[in-house]
């Protein structure tokens, strides 16, 4: 039996994969809003390409538009796509016993069959498309899952959320043990740590129903960073306390709270702005910025957590306005 293993995000990368947003479905979409959206996606790609190669999937209809925003070093791959959340629609890269790259192709159904706004027929084929482009084996999983719904430490442990993998919109017929077995089979893990739910805003419009990568993540084999909402006027104050308590009860990892931005609301409601949704690339940390006093505090924490890496704040407000952050639009390909 072939054993698969997902390297942790801090392991060396071959490149980063991204996808160009097809449609601006923010609440106040107009020409100016769409321009801000494109600038936000391009800022992330144009920052990462200073540290490692970047490939951007772009539909043929938007190819010239994307080239106008992107650094010339960003490779463009013309592809049929629905959306720009490459963490979720793209493959999860793992290695086999021979250290060969394998592309895990989760079943993708628009974050729990959210037919009101999500499209996913093309995006469910993206993982296989990328695997064929790279000439690597693709392994299809029947489990409905996304890359933003998992986080591994590279030493056997994976973080999961009950409202994601066990949610009625994704895998209603699967028992917890069945989900764990499939996750372990695909990722090479042997221990699952479940939190009950994600951040409040993530259950509203454009939400993922609780992705872990905005709540908690591994920083190394023995350290977990978690979203620390310190203001009791925000509903995630209770969520943060529950997450920490769960991690304390279930694990003996070192826990580091990263304070949430001080802003509590935007024009839509309570925010889910989070510094946990950062991305590690070769030699750098691409950290979400919110024009907030806590941007620098988060930067200082991550500089201590990730010694030897340059921590770069990149404006993520327009990404969060559409339902995610920097980690959600990037996917690492291990060396």
Secondary structure, DSSP 8 states (H G I E B T S, - for coil): ----B---TTS-EEEEEEE--S---STT-SHHHHHHHHHHHHHHHHHHTTTSEEEEEE-GGGHHHHHHHS-TTSEEEE---S-S-HHHHS-EEEE-TT--EEEEEEE--HHHH-TTT---TTGGGHHHHHHHHHT-EEEEEEEE--GGG-EE-SSSEEEEEHHHHTSTTT-TT--HHHHHHHHHHHH---EEEEES---GGGGSTT--SS-GGGTEEEEETTEEEEEE---TTSTHHHHHHHHHHHHHHH---EEEEEE--S--B-SSSB----TTS-EEETTEEEEEE-SSTHHHHHHHHHHHHTTTSEEEEEE-HHHHTTT--TGGG-EEEE-
